[in-house]
Amino acid sequence: GVTGVQTCALPISAGFVRTRRVGDTGVGFPLEQLLGIQENSSRTPDFLGIEIKSTRITRRGAQPRTRTTLFAQTPDWSRSALDAVGLLTTYGYRNDTGRLQLYCTLNPTPNSLGLFLVIDDRSDNLDARYRPTAGPDRDAVIWGLAKLRAVLRAKHRQTAWVKAECRGSGANEEFRYVEVGLTQHPIASNLTPLLVSGAITVDLLMHELPTSRGGIRVRDHGYLFKIQPSEIASLFPQPRTITLIEP
């Protein structure tokens, strides 16, 4: 059961703590340090078999406003039209310093780069495709939906959804962890309809690393599957809430 999460909640029932990292991961990094979790990119749960997810809120009782990462999963390169280098070189763009990169969010509507997601029910795949201004859509990469459902189940057998009140900004931002919602056993069959509706999206976060021979390698920060906070209950029903700091 999820009762073991109450034990790990004790060390985070404290006052405001200063961020140790600027940006989106700033809210989770201090919590991981308080719990003694080593930073890693593992697909397995974070702490004693429990996945820890932290989100910012501006005040107690407020809903988080930013998407939450469910898991990271690379495409099935063996069945995809492009590999990572091909994806970057075909659809990437140059930033202000001239670096080739591909940072974008994919959902069922083509983004500014023309990339979008579509469910292929016949083959049970999630496809990323490109829509040109003229001509037919082009295949980019593929994820098997059965694999995505399995990753979701494995990653979120037990999850602690921690809400943190925040104040300040940048390097001066501080967090106070006030509430945790406990869930277990996601409804993996709802993954597909949530992708269809755009409630779950995929972030591509990749850029080039030049090689000594003049070629490029790809540095990616994960192919991140994210969910809107308002839709978390569609995957994780009946959470049990523990208050860490009384109002």
C-alpha positions in Angstrom: 0.0 0.0 0.0 0.9 3.7 0.0 1.0 4.0 3.8 4.8 3.9 3.7 4.8 7.4 2.1 3.8 8.9 5.4 7.2 7.9 6.8 9.1 9.6 4.0 6.9 12.7 4.3 8.3 13.5 7.8 11.6 15.1 6.8 9.9 17.4 4.3 7.4 18.7 6.8 9.5 21.8 7.4 9.4 25.6 6.6 10.5 27.3 3.5 13.8 26.0 1.9 15.8 27.9 -0.7 16.0 26.5 -4.2 19.3 24.9 -5.2 18.5 25.1 -8.9 16.9 27.8 -11.1 14.1 26.7 -13.4 11.4 24.0 -13.7 13.4 21.4 -11.7 14.0 23.8 -8.9 11.0 22.7 -6.9 11.9 19.0 -7.0 15.6 19.2 -6.5 15.6 20.5 -2.9 12.9 17.8 -2.0 15.1 15.0 -3.4 18.0 16.3 -1.4 15.9 16.4 1.8 14.9 12.8 1.1 18.4 11.7 0.3 17.5 10.8 -3.3 20.5 10.8 -5.7 19.7 12.6 -9.0 19.3 10.1 -11.8 17.4 9.6 -15.1 16.1 6.1 -14.1 12.7 4.9 -15.3 12.2 3.3 -11.9 10.4 5.0 -9.0 12.4 7.5 -7.0 12.2 6.6 -3.3 11.4 3.2 -1.6 9.5 2.2 -4.7 7.5 5.5 -4.7 7.6 8.0 -7.5 7.9 11.6 -6.2 6.3 14.4 -8.2 6.6 18.0 -7.0 4.7 21.0 -8.3 4.6 24.7 -7.5 1.4 26.3 -6.2 1.1 30.0 -5.4 -1.1 29.5 -2.3 -2.6 26.6 -0.3 -5.5 25.0 -2.1 -4.5 26.3 -5.5 -4.1 24.0 -8.5 -0.7 23.7 -10.1 -0.5 25.7 -13.4 2.2 23.8 -15.2 2.2 20.4 -16.8 3.7 17.5 -14.8 6.1 15.0 -16.3 4.7 11.5 -16.1 7.7 9.7 -17.6 10.3 9.8 -20.3 10.4 7.3 -23.2 12.5 7.3 -26.3 10.8 6.4 -29.6 10.9 3.0 -31.1 13.8 3.8 -33.4 13.7 0.4 -35.2 10.3 1.2 -36.6 10.7 5.0 -37.0 11.3 6.9 -40.2 14.1 8.9 -38.6 16.7 8.3 -35.9 17.6 11.0 -33.3 20.1 12.7 -35.6 17.6 12.6 -38.5 14.9 14.1 -36.3 17.2 16.9 -35.2 18.6 17.7 -38.6 15.3 17.5 -40.4 13.1 19.5 -38.1 15.6 21.4 -35.8 16.4 25.1 -36.0 19.3 27.3 -35.1 19.2 29.4 -31.9 20.8 32.8 -31.4 24.2 31.3 -31.0 23.9 29.1 -34.1 23.3 25.8 -32.2 21.0 23.4 -33.9 18.3 22.4 -31.5 14.7 21.0 -31.4 12.8 22.2 -28.3 9.0 21.9 -28.8 5.8 20.4 -27.5 3.8 17.8 -29.5 0.1 17.4 -29.3 -2.7 16.5 -31.8 -2.5 20.0 -33.5 0.6 20.8 -35.6 2.9 23.1 -33.8 4.9 26.0 -35.3 7.4 23.5 -36.8 4.6 21.4 -38.3 5.0 18.5 -35.9 2.1 16.8 -34.3 0.9 13.5 -32.7 -1.6 11.1 -34.0 -2.9 7.7 -32.7 -2.7 4.8 -35.1 -5.4 2.5 -33.7 -4.8 -0.2 -36.2 -1.2 -0.7 -35.1 -1.6 0.6 -31.6 1.1 3.2 -32.1 1.6 6.9 -31.2 3.1 8.6 -34.2 4.8 11.9 -34.5 4.3 13.3 -37.9 5.1 16.5 -39.9 2.5 18.4 -41.9 4.0 20.5 -44.7 2.3 23.5 -46.2 1.6 21.4 -49.3 1.6 17.6 -49.9 0.9 14.7 -47.6 2.0 14.3 -43.9 5.4 12.7 -43.3 6.2 10.1 -40.7 8.9 11.1 -38.1 9.0 8.8 -35.1 6.9 6.1 -33.5 6.1 4.9 -29.9 4.3 1.7 -29.3 1.3 2.4 -27.1 1.6 -1.0 -25.3 5.2 0.0 -24.3 4.0 3.4 -23.1 1.3 1.8 -21.0 3.8 -0.6 -19.4 6.2 2.3 -18.6 3.3 4.2 -17.0 2.4 1.2 -14.8 6.0 0.5 -13.8 6.8 4.2 -13.0 3.7 5.0 -11.1 2.8 1.9 -9.0 2.9 4.2 -6.1 3.2 8.0 -6.5 3.4 10.9 -4.1 2.2 14.2 -5.7 3.8 16.9 -3.5 2.5 20.5 -3.6 4.9 23.2 -2.7 4.0 26.8 -1.9 6.5 29.1 -3.5 7.7 32.6 -3.0 10.5 34.7 -4.6 12.0 34.0 -8.0 15.1 32.8 -9.7 18.0 32.0 -7.3 16.0 33.5 -4.4 12.9 31.2 -4.9 11.9 29.3 -1.8 9.5 26.4 -1.3 7.4 25.0 1.5 6.1 21.5 1.0 2.5 21.6 2.3 0.6 18.6 0.9 1.0 15.2 -0.7 -1.5 13.2 -2.6 -0.9 9.5 -2.6 -2.0 7.3 -5.6 -1.3 3.8 -6.9 -2.0 1.7 -10.0 -2.8 4.2 -12.8 -5.6 3.5 -15.3 -3.2 2.8 -18.2 -6.1 2.3 -20.6 -6.9 6.0 -20.3 -3.5 7.0 -21.7 -4.7 6.8 -25.3 -7.8 9.1 -24.9 -5.7 11.6 -23.0 -3.2 11.7 -25.8 -6.1 12.2 -28.3 -7.5 15.1 -26.3 -4.1 16.8 -25.9 -4.2 16.4 -22.1 -1.0 14.4 -22.4 1.7 15.9 -24.6 5.3 15.1 -25.5 8.2 17.5 -25.2 11.2 17.1 -27.5 14.4 18.5 -25.8 17.4 18.0 -28.0 20.4 19.8 -29.5 23.5 19.0 -31.4 26.9 18.2 -30.0 29.6 18.7 -32.7 32.2 15.9 -33.1 35.9 16.2 -33.8 35.2 14.8 -37.3 32.8 17.5 -38.3 29.6 15.4 -37.7 27.1 15.8 -34.9 25.8 13.8 -32.0 22.5 14.4 -30.3 22.2 15.5 -26.7 18.6 15.0 -25.5 17.0 15.7 -22.2 14.4 13.0 -22.6 11.3 12.6 -24.7 9.0 13.7 -21.9 5.3 12.7 -21.6 3.5 15.4 -19.6 0.0 15.8 -18.3 -2.2 18.8 -17.5 -2.7 19.0 -13.7 -6.5 19.1 -14.1 -6.4 15.6 -15.8 -4.2 13.7 -13.3 -7.3 12.3 -11.7 -8.2 10.6 -15.1 -5.1 8.4 -14.7 -4.8 8.3 -10.9 -8.3 8.1 -9.2 -9.1 8.4 -5.5 -5.9 9.9 -4.2 -5.4 10.0 -0.4 -4.2 13.4 0.8 -1.8 14.0 3.7 -1.3 17.5 5.0 2.3 18.2 5.8 2.0 21.6 7.3 -1.3 22.8 8.9 -2.8 26.0 7.6 
